[in-house]
Amino acid sequence: MIKLLTLFLTFTVANAQIFPYFLPDEKSHFEHDLLGHLKKARSQIILITPSFNHLALRRQLIQSVSKGVHLTLIAQNLSHDPLQLIAYNGVELYLYRARGLSDTLILIDDSVVCHLSGGLEEEKLSEKSQNALCSDESDFMDAMHQNADRILTRSKPYLK
């Protein structure tokens, strides 16, 4: 039994995948994969970003919320979009002002985590060279959930 368990754990860890993207060269692949992950979301999406202004992602987030997925959006700059300052049931908007955010973190259920340097702005994804990655590796996901919880405790709700 122990041998089978060891084999199973080895197989599980070996199946965890990390998908790196170099933007802007692989922007379309990154967006396609991210939109696919958002479409498959079942219960929760946590999005932490310094700025958000991306029409296709906004549409998919709203579609996911309409299917009953809970969205937590933590942003630092609300000047562009942040879902037009929320008028949706199932969306929580928080402001993070403790320190400057420089990266974006997207947690989708307990299935995938995506990280990229900079904000989620459509123009900057096309212009600026940056690395992005998505992963379904459980230890990485747990660590990112802990980071998201720390940021959430330092954030203030947009509407009180």
C-alpha positions as CSV (number, residue, x, y, z in Angstrom):
1,M,0.0,0.0,0.0
2,I,2.8,2.4,0.9
3,K,4.5,1.7,-2.5
4,L,1.2,2.5,-4.3
5,L,0.8,5.7,-2.3
6,T,4.4,6.8,-3.1
7,L,3.8,6.0,-6.8
8,F,0.5,8.0,-6.7
9,L,2.1,11.0,-5.1
10,T,5.0,10.9,-7.5
11,F,2.5,10.8,-10.4
12,T,0.5,13.7,-8.9
13,V,3.5,15.9,-8.5
14,A,4.8,15.0,-11.9
15,N,1.5,16.0,-13.5
16,A,1.5,19.5,-11.9
17,Q,2.3,21.9,-14.7
18,I,3.7,25.4,-14.9
19,F,3.0,27.3,-18.1
20,P,5.4,30.3,-18.7
21,Y,4.6,33.0,-21.1
22,F,6.8,35.8,-22.4
23,L,4.8,38.8,-23.2
24,P,4.1,40.5,-25.7
25,D,5.3,37.6,-27.9
26,E,2.9,35.0,-26.3
27,K,0.1,37.5,-25.4
28,S,-2.6,35.7,-27.4
29,H,-1.7,32.3,-25.9
30,F,-1.7,33.8,-22.4
31,E,-5.0,35.5,-22.9
32,H,-6.6,32.4,-24.5
33,D,-5.4,30.2,-21.7
34,L,-6.5,32.7,-19.0
35,L,-9.9,33.2,-20.5
36,G,-10.3,29.4,-20.7
37,H,-9.4,29.0,-17.0
38,L,-11.9,31.8,-16.1
39,K,-14.6,30.2,-18.1
40,K,-14.1,26.9,-16.2
41,A,-14.3,28.6,-12.8
42,R,-16.8,27.0,-10.5
43,S,-16.8,28.9,-7.2
44,Q,-14.2,31.6,-6.7
45,I,-11.9,34.0,-8.5
46,I,-9.5,36.2,-6.6
47,L,-7.9,39.0,-8.7
48,I,-5.2,41.2,-7.2
49,T,-3.8,43.8,-9.5
50,P,-2.3,47.3,-9.4
51,S,-4.6,48.3,-12.4
52,F,-7.3,46.6,-14.5
53,N,-8.4,47.6,-18.0
54,H,-8.9,44.6,-20.2
55,L,-12.1,44.3,-22.1
56,A,-12.0,40.5,-22.9
57,L,-11.1,39.6,-19.3
58,R,-13.8,41.9,-18.0
59,R,-16.4,40.2,-20.2
60,Q,-15.3,36.8,-19.0
61,L,-15.3,37.8,-15.4
62,I,-18.8,39.2,-15.7
63,Q,-19.9,36.0,-17.4
64,S,-18.4,33.9,-14.6
65,V,-20.1,36.0,-12.0
66,S,-23.4,35.5,-13.8
67,K,-22.9,31.8,-13.5
68,G,-22.6,32.1,-9.7
69,V,-18.8,32.4,-9.3
70,H,-17.8,34.7,-6.5
71,L,-15.2,37.4,-7.6
72,T,-12.9,39.2,-5.2
73,L,-11.1,42.1,-6.9
74,I,-8.4,43.8,-5.0
75,A,-7.0,46.8,-6.9
76,Q,-4.8,49.7,-6.2
77,N,-5.8,52.0,-9.1
78,L,-9.5,52.4,-9.7
79,S,-9.2,55.1,-12.4
80,H,-9.9,52.9,-15.4
81,D,-12.3,50.1,-15.1
82,P,-12.5,48.0,-11.9
83,L,-15.7,46.5,-13.3
84,Q,-17.2,50.0,-13.5
85,L,-17.0,50.3,-9.7
86,I,-19.2,47.2,-9.2
87,A,-22.9,46.9,-9.8
88,Y,-22.8,43.1,-9.8
89,N,-24.0,40.6,-7.2
90,G,-21.2,38.3,-6.1
91,V,-18.4,40.8,-6.6
92,E,-16.4,42.3,-3.8
93,L,-14.1,45.2,-4.6
94,Y,-11.3,46.1,-2.3
95,L,-8.7,49.0,-2.3
96,Y,-5.2,48.1,-1.4
97,R,-3.2,51.2,-0.3
98,A,-0.7,49.7,2.2
99,R,2.2,49.5,-0.3
100,G,2.6,49.7,-4.0
101,L,1.5,46.6,-6.0
102,S,3.7,45.8,-8.9
103,D,2.4,42.3,-9.9
104,T,-1.0,40.7,-10.7
105,L,-2.1,37.5,-9.1
106,I,-5.2,35.6,-10.3
107,L,-6.4,32.6,-8.3
108,I,-9.2,30.5,-9.9
109,D,-10.9,28.1,-7.5
110,D,-8.2,25.7,-6.2
111,S,-7.3,24.7,-9.7
112,V,-5.0,27.3,-11.2
113,V,-3.0,30.4,-10.2
114,C,-1.6,33.0,-12.7
115,H,1.0,35.6,-12.0
116,L,2.3,38.4,-14.1
117,S,4.4,41.4,-13.6
118,G,2.5,44.6,-13.9
119,G,-1.2,45.3,-14.2
120,L,-3.9,43.8,-16.4
121,E,-4.1,46.5,-19.0
122,E,-4.6,45.4,-22.6
123,E,-2.2,48.0,-24.0
124,K,0.6,47.3,-21.6
125,L,0.4,43.5,-22.3
126,S,1.0,44.3,-25.9
127,E,3.8,46.8,-25.4
128,K,5.8,45.9,-22.4
129,S,8.1,42.9,-22.1
130,Q,7.2,40.8,-19.1
131,N,6.9,37.3,-17.8
132,A,3.7,35.6,-16.9
133,L,3.0,32.1,-15.7
134,C,0.1,29.9,-14.8
135,S,0.3,26.8,-12.7
136,D,-1.8,24.1,-11.2
137,E,0.9,23.0,-8.7
138,S,-0.7,22.7,-5.3
139,D,2.2,24.0,-3.1
140,F,2.6,27.1,-5.3
141,M,-1.2,27.6,-5.2
142,D,-1.2,27.3,-1.4
143,A,1.6,29.8,-1.0
144,M,-0.3,32.3,-3.3
145,H,-3.5,31.8,-1.4
146,Q,-1.6,32.8,1.8
147,N,-0.2,35.9,0.1
148,A,-3.7,36.8,-1.2
149,D,-5.1,36.4,2.4
150,R,-2.4,38.7,3.7
151,I,-3.2,41.4,1.1
152,L,-6.9,41.0,1.7
153,T,-6.5,41.7,5.4
154,R,-4.7,44.9,4.6
155,S,-7.3,46.0,2.1
156,K,-10.4,48.1,2.6
157,P,-13.8,47.4,1.0
158,Y,-14.6,49.9,-1.7
159,L,-18.2,50.2,-0.4
160,K,-18.7,50.2,3.3
